[in-house]
Amino acid sequence: MAFRDRLRGLSVLDTTAGLIALVAVGGVLWSPKLSNTFAKANGSVKSVQIMVDVRRVSAADPEALVQKALASGRASIIIRNQPAGSVKLIRVDDINRVLAAVQPDGSVVTAPDPNRATVGTLNARFVLKGDATVSKSGVVLAGTKLKVGIPVELEGELYRLNGTVSGLKVQ
């Protein structure tokens, strides 16, 4: 009987406060940091190399931009307009166009695009390294699936570049 009397003494506000406290405890237990810790313990978080192609970006001095990006050593990555954290910048490869010409004797001669110096465009492959969850459906970086062809943004101190994922290597 005493227990029923106590239940009748609870108001709607008391019940609501108790439910809010219960939801808060559940939110803390299911936080992304905690689940990421469990994923690391299980071995599903692995080092992943990500290749991002950035093409036809207007820049006054593309070479200086690449050097400053390499000097910083890190870049923030944004996948589908969702920040996905910071990744290590390993290297930047030049993927500029090469022109091919067939000679009268049948041989093929290649040369770098001569317009590159006058136009000032950046065509580069950014090779990045970060920790991601590897599942059956693919690579998941900060809760977002990462696959070849997905548009991403790379952001640094002096740049914000739009690119496309061109390769993934799980290490």
N, C-alpha and C positions, 0 to 999 in steps of 0.2 A: 504494500500500500504506500509506503514511503517513497518508493521509486516513481509511482504514478503521480504523486503530489509534486515531486520535483519536476517531472516533465510538464505538468500544467503551469508551473512557475516560469518556464522559459517563454520569452517573448519572441516575436518574429525577428526582431533585431538580433537577439542572442543566437538564434538559429542561423541567420544570414552571416553573422560574424564567424561562426564556427565553420560554415561551408567555405567562406573566403579563405580562412586559415588552412583548411584542408587542401584547397586548390593551390595555394601558394606552396605548400610543402610538396605537392605533386609536381609543380613546375620546377622546383629546385632539383628534385630527384631526376627528372627527365630533361635536364638542361643539355644543350649541344656540347658544352665542354665536358660534361660527365660522360656522354655517349662517345665522344671522341677519345676520351681516356680509355674507355672499354674497348674501342676499336683498335687502339694502339696495343693494348694488352693482348688482344686476340690475334694480332698480326695482319689484320685486314688493311691497315694504313701502311702504304709503301711509298717509296720515293718514285716520282714520275717526272719524266722529261717531256716538256711541252714545246712544240715548235709552232710559232705564230708568224704567219706571213703578213707583212705590212706592205701594201703596194700603192704607188702613185700618191704619196703624201708630199704636198708642197712644203719645202723647207729652204730657207735662205742658204744654209750651210749643212747639208745632210751629214757630212763626215764629222763635223763638230758635235752634232746632235747624237750620233752613235757613240762617239768617244765619251760624252758626258753621261750617257745612259750606262755605259760600261763602267765608268768611274764610280757611279753610285752603287752598283752591284745588286740592287734590288729594284723590283717594279711592282706596283699594285696591279692586280688583275681584276677586271670586272667582266663577269659572264652574264649575258642576257640582262643587262642593266642591274645586276646584283653584285655588290662588292664581295669578292671571294678571297680577300686577304692579300698578303704580300708573298712574292715568289723570288727566288734567287735568279739573277740574270747571268747565265753562263757565258754566252757569246752572241755576237750578231753577225750573220753571214750575209754577204752581198748577193742578191738574186736579180741584178739588173739584166735587162734584155741583151742578148747577143745577136748581132745581125749576121746572116750567112749569105754568101754570094757564090754562085757557081761560075767558075772560070771557063774560058773557051776550051781548055784542054780536059774539062770534066772534073777537075778537082774543086773542092769546096774550101773557101776561105772564110774564117769567122773573125769578127771584130766587135769590140764593145760599141754600144750605141753612142754615136757622136753627139746626140742631142742632150745627153745626160749632164754634161758640164754647163750648158747654157740654161737649161730648164730648171734645174735644182729640185729634182724629185727624189724621194726616198723609196727605194725598193729593197726591203731587207727581211731576213728571217731571224726572229728573236728566239733564241733557245733558252728556255726557262726550266727551273727545277723546283719542285715543291712536293709536299707530302699530301697524298690523296687516298681516299678509301677506294679500294679496288673490289668491285662486286661482279656478279654474273652479268649484270646489264652494262658494265663498263666502269670508267673512272669517274669518281664523284669528288669534286673539289669544293669544299665549303658548302655542302648540301646541294650542289648543282651538277648535273651530269655534264661531262666534258667529252665531246666526240669531235672527230675530224669534220670540218666544215662549219662549226659553230662560230658565230661572230663574237669576238672579245675586244675589250679595250685594255690597253696597257697605259699606265699612268706613272709618271715620275715627277721629279722636281720641276723640270722645264718642258715636259711634253705630255700629250694625251693622244695616243694613236689608236685608230681602229684597225683591226686585223682579223684574220681568220685562222683557226686552228688547222694546221696542215699535217701534224703528226703527233703521236703519243707513244712513249716508250716506258713501260713499267720496268723498274730496276729492282 
